[in-house]
Amino acid sequence: MQNRRDFLKTAAFAALGSGVALNGVFVAEGKVPALFNINKSGIVPRMKLRFFPYELKLRHVFTVATYSRTTTPDVQVEIEYDGITGYGEASMPPYLQHELGTMDSVLAFLKKVQDTIGQFSDPYQLEDILAYIDSLSPGDAAAKTAVDIALHDLVGKMLQAPWYKIWGLDKEKTPSTTFTIGIDTPEVVREKTKECAGKFNILKVKLGRENDKEMIETIRSVTTLPIAVDANQGWTDRKYALDMIHWLKEKGIVMIEQPMPKEQLDDIAWVTQQSPLPIFADESVQRLKDVAALKGAFTGINIKLMKCTGMREGWKMVNLAHALGMRAMVGCMTETSCACSAAAQFSPAVDFADLDGNLLIANDRFKGMEVVKGKITLPDLPGIGVVKL
């Protein structure tokens, strides 16, 4: 017969899988059941947070429409509870400092969390804990993401299940991930394309400069693979943007991200309504609150954990987009396999995936989700599915 401990563990799993806050099911008058407060030694465990800076080193110079870089600032986070450790990270590409934070601001925010997270004695109360973390400041998205990922990893390990199972997803339905070809000289672009064309099913190209057509023609001289295009807000005239999209469709492009500046929402809507290709929001969408206003202006949204504060809100964004009749994709920054594997947990529910951030760095700290024949492959490890190297 199932004992009380097994029953409550099973019930906790079901509650998390349905998105119901655990304390809304088991907690009476705000009190946490003793099962979740006292460990086998009779001690009340507390969550402890650790963090440290970690510079991500890129394999190649990374160039988009507005700048180039060879490294990305990053902070690694760990949350320990009753002998179990969850891993998270904050990645802060320099061009997104306003949205994601700087190294100094991330470290300062994580120090606040470190000083206060011990007040929560039950990690299963994800909604309450992460709502509190979010309330500590109006910004600091990347730092909040790091805590969110580590907490999800911890809870998944406590439940002994990966999050794709907790969310009720089928890992066989993961999409192929794009692999990004950065803006460069024709010679370098050809070489990069040759290196990856046999390993991936779809490529991604950064456009938004004066050499857009040259970039596409250069790649097409090497491969016929489908291509996703990210214009990074690089086209400012809506007629030019639409003409480019028609030309790109003829070249085998299958989707467009953020063709125009986010301030030009009416122009984007005009382009989307006439576009032969799906148009996805990137810079125009940050968090859950932004999604509804984009219905009609975009075909879908690109969800990035570092911008939306993590897995909790990212999963809600997927479901809201679908409820609004929009499509969803999941993207990433330059990240280790920690954050990429966290994002991959809900990838079976999206239309496109751009989870190659871990493949672009030379100093990954983790082994997690992998790309096999171009397709995202999820391990059955609990939590976010990573092991530290």
Helices and strands as residue ranges (DSSP letters): H 4-17, H 23-26, G 34-36, E 48-53, E 56-63, E 68-72, E 74-81, E 84-91, G 94-96, H 97-100, H 103-116, G 117-119, H 126-135, H 141-159, H 163-166, G 171-173, E 178-181, H 186-197, E 202-206, H 212-220, E 227-230, H 238-250, E 253-257, H 265-274, E 279-281, H 288-291, G 292-294, E 300-304, H 305-308, H 311-323, E 327-331, H 337-344, G 347-349, E 352-353, G 357-360, E 366-367, E 370-372, E 375-377, E 387-388
